[in-house]
Amino acid sequence: MEQQNNLTNQPIQQKSKTPIGVIIVAVLMLLNGVGALVLGLMSFMLIPLLSIPLILLAVILIATAVGIRKMKRWGLYLFTIATMLAIGLNLYATSFKNLSLLLNNAIQVLILVYFWSMHKRFR
């Protein structure tokens, strides 16, 4: 039985719950971003030039985590771009020789497929 708004007799739309897989990925990404930000800020005094990309990466990770957690479409696009760049860089750097990075890439692709399988839920 649907609930109705007493003033307009319109059905009240229920908020859709965020899938648990999305929450887990967003929390892990947020923790990764916060860790990278702390590391980048701590290393800024020692090696400023090298810590700037790390701080930038941390900000992107945190923004992506927030976008994914709130089920925003821009978060999905940002996650897709970041994932594709990470996979490309991993494959370029390892030349398919490191099994753990190949497994990491496979997991990233599975997460990306999972997100895009429910892309209509991102608003």
Secondary structure, 3 states (H helix, E strand, C coil): CCCECCCCCCECCCCCCCCHHHHHHHHHHHHHHHHHHHHHHHHCCCCHHHHHHHHHHHHHHHHHHHHHHCCCHHHHHHHHHHHHHHHHHHHHHHCCCCHHHHHHHHHHHHHHHHHHHCHHHCC
